[in-house]
Amino acid sequence: MKKVINGRMYDTETARLLGRVTHGEPRSWNFSEECLYRKKNGEYFFQFDGEVFSDSLAHIYPHNFGGERIVPTTERYAMLWAEENFDGDEYVEQFGEVEE
């Protein structure tokens, strides 16, 4: 998926997929998928894909009607998302070593 937002291109084909989380069963009313990407220039973005009542879109689009969206994000939010969704090794692979 390609999307221009604020004059910047976000392309899932050229960016690096860092992680993916799915909720619910595919083709069900509450299915959603969240994918975190990093562009070659270091920018982060999410690709959300969900049905009408999916939680992953609700916090970004409160009047969600489902579908696919690209949402730019900050490195800090990407790291917070990764803390919630990656194991320790995956986190270190993407963001580097952290203190014990």
Secondary structure, DSSP 8 states (H G I E B T S, - for coil): -EEEETTEEEETTTSEEEEEEEES-TTSTT-EEEEEEE-TTS-EEEEEEE-TT-HHHHTT-TT---EEEEEEE-HHHHHHHHHHHS-HHHHHHHH-----
